[in-house]
Amino acid sequence: LRQPTPQVAVVVDTSGSMSEKELAQALAEIDGVLTANGQRTGVTVMAVDAAVHTTQKVFKAQDVKLAGGGGTDMSLGLLAAEKLKPRPHVIILVSDCETPWPARMRVPLIVARTSKGAEVPAWARVVDVIPDEK
């Protein structure tokens, strides 16, 4: 018997408000998803600020290429992730959450929030992944 492997898309906020520690935390989260999901199927990673800069299938977190550094509109990346083929079963957003949000999404969204107290829509599931202050 084989268990089906979920299709996962990870949207990484690469806007100017994301610190180096937050981007490193995003890579750590991608590594965790790959470990939990099994590297053989990979994960689709999108680097987004006010535009979608990269969309890539990765099998190792160190292969992720992050681009951006401008303004912030994660709704563009989230809606683009919903249109991926095949459609993901879940989308994970790693962000400081200083962004406009779509009204609703058709794919379940998990927000890996990298900053304290940032607002997230009630329909999204939130996990705080705040990097150490060290």
Secondary structure, DSSP 8 states (H G I E B T S, - for coil): -------EEEEEE-STTS-HHHHHHHHHHHHHHHHHH-TTT-EEEEEESSSEEEEEEESSGGG------S---HHHHHHHHHT-SS--SEEEEEE---S---S--SS-EEEEE-STT----TTSEEEE------
